[in-house]
Amino acid sequence: MKITRLMLLMILNLASLNVAKRIGVFAPGNIIIGGLFPIHTVVEQPGNFSDLQTACTILSPAGLAHSLAMIQAVETANLSPALTHLGITLGYHIHDTCSDVTTALRATKDFTGDCTSGTDTSQYVRPVNAVIGAYHSETSIAVARELNLQLIPQISYASTADILSDKSRFPGFLRTVPSDVHQTSAMVQLLSERKWTWVGFLTTDGDYGRAALDSFVSQATKAGICVAFTEILPDSLSNKHKLEATITHTVHTIHTNPKVRVIVSFAKPEHMKSVFSLLMELSADQRLWIASDNWSMAGDVLSPEQLERVGWVLGFSFKNKNITNFEEFVKRLELNSEVQRNNSFLKEFYSSFATSVNASETVNAVVSTSADKLIASAQVGVVFSVQMAVNAIAQAVALICKNDCMASGPVIHQELLSALRTRSFELDGVFYEFNEDGDINLGYDVSLWNTDGGNVETLNVVSHYQLSDSSLNTTTLTLSLVSKCSNSCEPGQFKKSAEGQYTCCYECIDCAENQYTNNTDMDQCYSCDVNSEWAESGSSVCKKKEVEFFSWSDPFAVVLVSLSVLGVVVVFAVSVLFLQHRGSPVVKAAGGSLCQLILVSLSGSFASAVLFVGKPTALQCKVRQVLYGLSFTVCVSCILVKSLKILLAFHMNLILKQLLHRLYKPYTIVSMCVALQGVTCACWLILKSPKMTSTVFLRSILEECDEGSYVAFGVMLGYVALLALVCFVFAFQGRKLPQKYNEAKFITFGMLTYLIAWIIFIPTYVNTRGKYLPAVEMIVILISSYAVLSCHFLPKCYIILFRKTQNTRDAFVRSIYEYSKRTVGNLRPPQTEKNAQKTPYATSNPSFVSENMT
């Protein structure tokens, strides 16, 4: 067994010595497809500038696996009926780019010119008809410019730089993956949905990295996401000193930004492995790392223990399908197979396992172990993309060669490119086609890395991004992570950024009065509708302004309305009582039929008071003042007539009394007084009538009646006051009438109460504001009405009900005679003929007084 192991080592070491001499992997065919894969990751620069030979080191199992995916896809296509029926086979010529642009360009030159394979110098290698690759966008951009000279179709399986979609600059470039503009859009959408607004960004230098940075920053800014720091890592891995310095600076930047809990990375897997290794030496907080397709499937950059320490990795990878056929292909590889014999890269890979093989194990055991490593390293999405690229070329060739293209010469590049861009192709029963930008947009799978035993699992899909509607369908992603520069502003606050700061770094300021915010982290406060809403400082909602008026539910209004209703009831009762006793001396002395008119007017006065309660309307505002003015004018006019009647009965000389007696027409006087008030009210209503108005205050809306013309309002009240004053003066003259029937005293007191109430009302009304202003006028109306009712009618009701003996003609005449006798006795001097002639007629003729009073 030891001899077997020694022989295996010798064979594999001999293969490794020939690595520098090889120019790629070749298989013959009618149509040759070139392949560019980063099978190695580092190029050692020559010490002598005159020496153009370079050596590639650090073999990448993933790059090798992807090149094997191309070989498997070519072999599968050669077995397809479409090509076997035409007798056409596909060959391949695979070069290692070594993750280096210059090396890739040398390989491209080899694709487009005549050369010989490194494995057999006698074999002629035909120029390629199409190229599959490269992996990195930086490399694909350089290669595309070279291939464009001959319009050789190029299909990349992993290059996602948005610039490659520009067909004016890259007419021959196609790819089976979406553009980075979609990937950055998906990332920004994820960040926005999770409200992660304070992020870091890592990328590689060059066209690819900077284009990804520009795309991400542009979209993030529009979404309100701020990039706290940007670290650009060198694209080349050969300059170790520069790389280590940049990695150290990057880790220091990450460590000094503890609030940045989410970092987006478009860096290479090798870069991320170095970053994570250095981060392990610091006690850094756990973060979420959003991985681009560049390293989203590179589970070897972290060990399970490291993954738990650095936090979480959320990878964006290409949509993938079942690659079981590829896995079976890798497992069937044997050292004596044709693929193994012609593939020096595979031999080199096997040699890396030779030292770890036990003495008891065979060469097949080495192959089996390495096959598992290749399958684990392969990115499922990239393998599928390579298979799509090969199938697209195979089916395009089959379409072109239906008319025996071999007989007419080789396939023209332009024909192949046209067929690729205009025709769809089929893979596993699904049809695909390149869009106008030369892309196949299948979307992305979003995976959350986790640990599965001793390995890092990178295919734990938690979300899908659909390019058709730009939707991110998150399913099981549950991360309670906060990545913000400033704490969230609560509803009722807005963000205020200092000048020169990031918009994501701000202070939270309370909204001013009558402004609000109803969500977190709002940039400005919204204004309330000041006509109907209000808000305190720091409010999250606007409150409706309370509409204020003298409401029916107000306790004060209830009391006043009750008094108004009571007044109407009492008036009605008095009216009935006076009708029943209309022929009695007391009723006649109180005014007879005029009493009913006064009582009706008092009912209108009490009713008008009720109209001052409730939400005002235009009709209500017009009616209430006019109703009161006319009602009380009727009342006072009737009282004026009674005052004149008293004045005619007493304290008048005979000539003047006879003159006024002829002019004394009660209903005419009442009608004239009321008519004059009616004219005043009519002019008021026509020219500038009362109306309903709303006064907007800070927190309320006062609805009230605007009297329209306060001059007309004053004239109406002044006119009533003038009549009341005249009544008062006339009644005051008769204040010494008989005590039992002293109408003048009650008139005097009633009118005096009315005048005092309205005198107090004027300054109170002028200085009162708010919903209780109608209550002021309502109180004065009630006082005036109750004063008339109490002074005029209640004493008479008392006599009618409880002093019936005094409600007779004899008692009334007796009272007059006693009053006349007492008055004459007090006033008569020693009787002379001259003094007798000066005695008032009324006092010397009681029968006349009785006639006029009744």
FENJO-V989425 format. One record per helix or strand. SS is the DSSP state (~ for helix, > for strand). FROM is the first residue (numbers start at 1). TO is the last residue. If there is no record, write none. Layout:
SS/FROM/TO + SS/FROM/TO
//
This chain:
~/2/17 + ~/19/21 + >/25/27 + >/31/37 + >/40/44 + >/55/59 + ~/61/78 + ~/81/84 + >/90/96 + ~/101/112 + >/115/116 + >/124/125 + >/130/132 + ~/137/147 + >/153/156 + ~/162/165 + >/173/175 + ~/180/194 + >/198/204 + ~/207/222 + >/226/233 + ~/240/255 + >/262/266 + ~/269/279 + >/287/291 + ~/299/301 + ~/304/310 + >/311/318 + ~/324/331 + ~/338/342 + ~/344/351 + ~/354/356 + ~/363/377 + ~/380/403 + ~/413/422 + >/425/427 + >/430/432 + >/439/439 + >/444/448 + >/450/452 + >/455/457 + >/461/466 + >/471/474 + >/493/496 + >/507/510 + >/515/516 + >/526/527 + >/533/534 + >/539/539 + >/543/544 + >/546/548 + ~/555/580 + ~/585/589 + ~/593/610 + ~/618/649 + ~/654/663 + ~/666/688 + >/691/696 + >/700/706 + ~/710/733 + ~/739/741 + ~/743/767 + ~/773/802 + ~/804/806 + ~/809/827 + ~/833/838 + ~/841/844 + ~/846/853
//
